[in-house]
Amino acid sequence: QVQLVESGGGLVQPGGSLRLSCAASGAIFSLHTMGWYRQAPGKQRELVATITSTGETSYADSVKGRLTISRDNAKDTVYLQMNSLKLEDTAVYYCNLQFTLFLNYWGQGTQVTVSS
């Protein structure tokens, strides 16, 4: 059974930083593409960033240059470093593991609130 557990969310002022973590278990972590998604109130869940098993990264245009995804295969953990946070970054952030092309696993989500 694949499990993903996010941590690191919280309340931060505009311009501040947070680092999200997602610890995975139940899968050979290093083989899978990992991603971060977010869902703001009243909006659909959207892709934030992904990182492949070989370390290639991709980002939504809205976060390029501010958010950085990384992974530590020795710790079965993926990270999202969030800098220069904006009000519009407020959302529940979800960790994703792409097990196969048609099967994805999700964490429970962690709330990020950017507010002055």
N, C-alpha and C positions, 0 to 999 in steps of 0.2 A: 504494500500500500504506500503510494507516494504521498508524502506530507510536506507542506511548505509553511514555514512560520516566519512571518514578518515582524520586524521590530524597528524602533527608531523614530516613529512619528511623534508629532507634538505640535505645540503652538510656537510660532516664530514670527518676528517682525519682518516687514518688507526689507529686502536686502540681506536678510540673514541666511544661515546655512543649516542644513540637517543632513544626516547620513542614515539612509534606510538599509536594513540588512534583511536577507531572506535565507534561512537555513533550510536545506532540503534533506530528505531522507527517503529511503525506499526505492531509489533509482541510482543508476550509475551516473552521477551528476555530470561528470566531465564529458559525457557523450551528447548532452542535450543543449539546445538553444534555450536560453533563459531570457525572460523579459519582465519589464515593469509596465503596468497599465495604471490608469487612474480614472476615477469616476467622480465628477462634481455633481452636486445636487441638481436634479432635473435634467441632467445630460447623460448621454450614452458613454459607456466605457471607451476609453481611447488609448491607443498605444503611445507609450512614452519613449521607451528605448528597448533594444534587444542586444544580446551578445551571443555569438555562436560558440560552438565547442572549440573553435580555433581562435576565438578572441576577436572576431570581427564585430564591430558595433554599428548600430544605426539608431537615429534619433528622429523624433518628431521635430518639425521645423520650429515649433514654439519653444523648445527647450534647448536647442543647439547652442553650445557655448556656455551654458549655465549648469546643466545636469550631466553627470558622467556615470555610466554603468561600468561595472567591473566584476570580476569573479575570482574566487580563490578555490580552485578545485581540491586543494588539500583539506579545505574546511567545508566543502560542499555548500558554499555560501556565495550569493550574489549580492552586490551592493549598488546603491544609487546615491551618489554624492550630489547634493542639491545646493547650489550656491546662487547668490543674487535672486533669492526667491521673490516672487511677485504675488499680489493678491489672487491673481487668476490661477496660481498653482494649488490653491486650496482644493482638496479632494481626498477621497479614500484611495490609497495606492495599493495595488495588488501585484503580487509576484506571480509569475507564470513559468511553467516548465512545459516545453513542447516535447511531449513524449514520442509521438509520431506525428505525421502530417495531419492526422484527423483526431488526435487525442491530446488534450491539454489538461494540465492540473493547475489549480489556483490556490493561493493562500487565502487567509481569512480577511486580509486587508488591514491597513494601518492608516489612521487619520492624520493628515497634514493640514494644519490651519495656518494661513499667513494673514496676520492681522496686526494693526497698530493699536 
